């Protein structure tokens, strides 16, 4: 393992930039997995990292030792940092000091929709995006299509909220959703308060594409016009509309319920 103790070390500066800057991650085509669970999930379901970075205080913890051993067996560069230097990189408070640097997965978007999918239009909040990815993976949905304005799916905040779901999904970013939905060969469902058809009345025992939009503005009207069906989630009139991540989870798991019933 390589010890780095100087903040002027070029590799440390590079790693710190990746951890803190979205533009640096985009330019380098890399991202950061911060925490034991994400690192374990990546090794189990995806690939091997470019770097494994560990804090001095965490190096002897059993779960970290296992990760180090797995990385060294695959010839991954392991770097040990003093605790204060590690904390300058990490966005996790009181976490276990281990992170991976990985190449950001890139997928070429298919030209049509053929299986269960999630389509996200200008979704802004990283926590909402990560929660939707986690629910989608749990419901057995495999494809997620994100518009240009949607939060970066591979940012550290979204990755933490996703809790490893990314590695069970095919995530396509900067997708032309208008072209995608115009050519869809499966039903496109969007939630709306302007319909009386509930998700419990529509046939979900078939492949569908779920369309969700911006937290405040909703789905762009031009995209909403391309939805095959509009459905609503019944709730008390006096209550504010559901959070988009909660709405998505209800829709996904109603589809699971119909599939297994």
C-alpha positions in Angstrom: 0.0 0.0 0.0 1.2 3.5 -0.8 1.3 6.0 2.0 0.6 9.7 1.1 1.1 12.2 3.9 1.5 15.5 2.0 -1.4 17.6 0.8 0.9 18.8 -2.1 1.1 15.2 -3.5 -0.1 15.4 -7.1 -2.2 12.2 -6.8 -3.8 13.4 -3.6 -4.7 16.7 -5.3 -6.2 14.8 -8.2 -8.3 12.6 -5.9 -9.5 15.6 -3.8 -10.6 17.3 -7.0 -12.6 14.2 -8.1 -14.2 14.0 -4.7 -15.3 17.7 -4.6 -15.8 18.8 -8.3 -18.5 17.6 -10.7 -16.6 19.1 -13.6 -13.4 17.3 -12.6 -15.3 14.0 -12.5 -16.9 14.6 -15.8 -13.6 15.6 -17.4 -11.8 12.6 -16.0 -14.7 10.1 -16.6 -14.3 9.0 -13.0 -16.4 9.1 -9.8 -16.1 8.3 -6.1 -17.7 5.5 -4.1 -17.5 6.6 -0.5 -18.2 4.0 2.3 -17.9 0.3 2.9 -21.3 -0.7 1.5 -20.8 1.0 -1.9 -17.3 -0.5 -2.2 -18.5 -4.0 -1.3 -21.4 -3.7 -3.8 -19.1 -2.5 -6.6 -16.7 -5.5 -6.1 -19.6 -7.9 -5.9 -21.8 -6.7 -8.8 -19.6 -4.6 -11.1 -15.9 -4.5 -11.6 -12.7 -3.5 -9.9 -11.8 0.1 -9.0 -8.8 2.1 -10.2 -7.9 3.1 -6.6 -8.8 2.0 -3.1 -8.3 4.9 -0.7 -8.2 4.2 3.1 -7.8 6.4 6.2 -5.3 5.5 8.8 -8.0 5.0 11.5 -9.9 2.4 9.3 -7.1 0.3 8.0 -7.4 -2.4 10.6 -11.2 -2.7 10.7 -12.3 -6.2 9.5 -14.6 -5.0 6.7 -11.9 -2.6 5.4 -9.2 -5.3 5.6 -11.4 -7.5 3.5 -11.8 -4.8 0.9 -8.0 -4.2 0.9 -7.3 -7.9 0.4 -9.8 -8.1 -2.4 -8.3 -5.1 -4.2 -4.7 -6.3 -3.7 -5.6 -9.7 -5.1 -6.8 -7.8 -8.3 -3.7 -5.6 -8.4 -5.6 -2.4 -7.5 -3.6 0.5 -6.2 -4.3 1.0 -2.5 -3.6 4.4 -0.9 -3.5 5.2 2.8 -4.1 8.7 4.0 -3.8 10.4 7.4 -7.3 10.8 8.9 -7.4 14.6 8.5 -6.4 14.4 4.8 -9.0 11.7 4.2 -11.7 13.8 5.8 -11.0 16.6 3.4 -12.0 14.3 0.6 -14.9 12.5 2.2 -18.5 13.8 2.3 -19.6 11.2 4.8 -19.7 12.3 8.4 -18.6 9.7 11.0 -18.3 7.1 8.3 -15.8 4.3 7.9 -12.8 5.7 6.0 -12.7 3.8 2.7 -13.5 4.9 -0.9 -13.0 3.6 -4.4 -12.2 5.7 -7.5 -13.9 4.1 -10.5 -14.4 4.8 -14.1 -17.9 6.3 -14.6 -20.0 3.6 -16.5 -21.1 4.8 -19.9 -23.9 3.1 -21.8 -25.2 3.8 -25.3 -28.9 4.5 -25.1 -31.1 2.1 -27.0 -33.3 3.6 -29.6 -36.5 2.1 -28.3 -38.2 1.0 -25.1 -38.8 -2.8 -24.9 -38.7 -3.6 -21.2 -39.7 -2.1 -17.8 -38.0 1.3 -17.6 -37.9 4.6 -15.7 -37.8 7.9 -17.6 -36.7 10.9 -15.6 -37.3 14.5 -16.9 -35.2 17.2 -15.3 -35.2 15.6 -11.8 -33.0 17.8 -9.7 -32.5 16.5 -6.2 -29.7 13.9 -5.8 -31.5 12.2 -2.9 -34.7 11.8 -4.9 -32.7 10.4 -7.8 -30.8 7.9 -5.7 -34.0 6.8 -3.9 -35.7 6.2 -7.3 -32.8 4.2 -8.5 -32.9 2.1 -5.3 -36.6 1.5 -5.6 -36.3 0.6 -9.3 -33.6 -1.9 -8.7 -35.6 -3.4 -5.8 -38.6 -3.8 -8.1 -36.7 -5.5 -10.8 -36.6 -2.6 -13.3 -33.3 -2.6 -15.2 -33.3 0.5 -17.4 -33.3 4.2 -16.4 -33.2 7.1 -18.9 -32.2 10.5 -17.7 -32.7 13.8 -19.5 -29.9 16.3 -19.9 -31.2 18.4 -17.0 -31.4 15.6 -14.6 -28.9 15.4 -11.7 -25.8 13.4 -12.5 -26.6 9.8 -11.6 -23.0 9.0 -10.7 -22.3 11.8 -8.4 -21.3 10.8 -4.9 -24.5 12.1 -3.3 -26.7 10.1 -5.7 -24.5 7.0 -5.3 -24.9 7.2 -1.5 -28.6 7.5 -1.8 -28.8 4.6 -4.2 -27.0 2.3 -1.8 -25.5 0.1 -4.5 -28.6 0.1 -6.8 -26.5 1.6 -9.6 -24.7 -1.7 -10.2 -28.0 -3.5 -10.9 -29.2 -1.0 -13.4 -28.5 0.2 -16.9 -28.4 4.0 -16.5 -28.5 6.2 -19.6 -27.8 9.9 -19.2 -28.3 13.0 -21.4 -31.0 11.1 -23.3 -33.3 12.8 -25.9 -36.5 11.8 -24.1 -38.8 13.1 -26.8 -37.3 10.9 -29.4 -37.2 8.0 -27.0 -40.9 8.3 -26.1 -42.1 9.0 -29.7 -40.6 5.6 -30.7 -41.8 3.7 -27.6 -43.4 0.3 -28.3 -44.6 -0.2 -24.7 -47.0 1.9 -22.7 -45.6 5.1 -21.1 -47.3 5.9 -17.8 -47.1 9.2 -16.1 -48.6 10.2 -12.7 -51.0 13.1 -12.8 -53.5 14.8 -10.5 -55.8 15.5 -13.5 -57.1 12.0 -14.0 -59.4 9.7 -12.1 -57.7 6.5 -13.2 -55.6 5.1 -10.2 -52.5 3.0 -10.5 -54.6 0.2 -8.9 -57.0 0.2 -11.9 -54.5 0.1 -14.7 -52.9 -3.2 -16.0 -49.3 -3.2 -14.8 -48.7 -6.9 -15.5 -46.8 -6.0 -18.7 -43.7 -4.0 -19.5 -44.2 -0.2 -19.0 -42.1 2.9 -18.9 -42.7 5.1 -15.9 -42.3 8.8 -16.6 -41.5 11.2 -13.7 -40.4 14.9 -13.8 -39.0 17.9 -11.9 -39.9 18.0 -8.2 -41.7 21.3 -8.5 -42.7 21.7 -12.2 -43.4 18.0 -13.0 -43.1 16.5 -16.4 -42.6 18.9 -19.3 -46.0 19.2 -21.1 -44.6 18.1 -24.4 -43.3 14.9 -22.8 -46.6 14.5 -20.9 -48.4 14.6 -24.2 -46.4 11.5 -25.3 -47.6 9.4 -22.3 -49.9 6.6 -23.2 -51.7 6.7 -19.9 -52.0 9.1 -17.0 -52.6 7.6 -13.6 -53.0 8.9 -10.1 -52.1 7.7 -6.6 -55.1 8.2 -4.4 -54.5 10.2 -1.2 -56.3 12.6 1.1 -57.3 15.9 -0.5 -55.9 18.1 2.2 -52.4 16.6 2.0 -49.7 18.1 -0.3 -48.8 15.9 -3.3 -46.4 13.1 -2.7 -42.6 13.4 -3.1 -41.5 12.2 -6.5 -39.4 9.4 -5.0 -42.3 8.2 -2.8 -44.6 8.3 -5.8 -42.2 6.3 -7.9 -41.8 3.6 -5.2 -45.5 3.2 -4.9 -45.9 2.8 -8.7 -43.0 0.3 -9.0 -44.2 -1.9 -6.2 -47.8 -1.9 -7.3 -46.4 -3.3 -10.6 -44.6 -5.9 -8.6 -47.8 -6.7 -6.7 -49.7 -7.2 -9.9 -47.0 -9.3 -11.4 -46.8 -11.8 -8.5 -50.5 -11.9 -7.6 
